[in-house]
Amino acid sequence: MESSTLLEAMACGKAVIATDVGATSTVIDSPDVGMLIPPQDPLAISEALEKLLNDYEKKIRMGKNARKKTLSN
């Protein structure tokens, strides 16, 4: 995911899951704003998706924190 796409999703208050490549870890620098997973790890992707799908409060909280982070920069 390009960092601009990542920032756009975060600015819209969406919880994001992204692979840890390039500058992604500088954008998602805390588990409070997004989930970083290893590249080319389908199991990690499915586990991250399952966590967000099963925890509505976490998804909402993560999206709010992500938006707050993008607005503060």
N, C-alpha and C positions, 0 to 999 in steps of 0.2 A: 504494500500500500504506500503510495507516495505520501510524503509528509503533508503536502497541501490538502490532500483528500482526508487524511487523518485529522488535521486541524479543523477542516470544515465539519466533519462529523462531530467532533468534540464541541465545536462552537454551537452546533444545533442541539447539544445536550444529550447526545447518544452515547451509550456505553460502547466502548470499542475493544475489539480483540485484534491484535496485530502481531505479525512475526517480528522477531528481534533482529532486524537487518537495517543497515544504513543508519540514519539519524533517528529511527523510531524510538530508541531508548532515551533520547534526549527530550522527546515529546511526552512519551509515557514514562515518566520518571518515578512513578509511585503506583502501587496497586489501587490506590483510591481514585485514580483518573482513567485507568484502562488496564487491560490484561495483555502482557507480553508472553508470547509463546515461541519456542524454538522453531527455526525454519524447517520446512519439510517434515513436519511431525503431525500426521493426521490424527493421531490419538490425542495429542495435546489440544488440537483445534476442537475436536468433538467434546472433550472434557470441559474446555472453557465455555463452549456454547451451552452445554448442559447446565453448568453452574449458573449462567446468567438466565437461562430459561426457567430454572427452578427456584430462583431467588429474585423475585420481583423488586423487593426493597433494595437489594444490592445493585440491581440494574439501574434503578432510578437514582440512587445515591451516587453511583459512579458517573452517570450522565450529568448530574448537577455539578459534581466536582470537576468534571472535564470542561464543562462550559465555563465555570468560574476560573479555571486555569487559563483558558484561552482569552478571556476578557481581561485578565490581570496582566497579560504580557503585552 
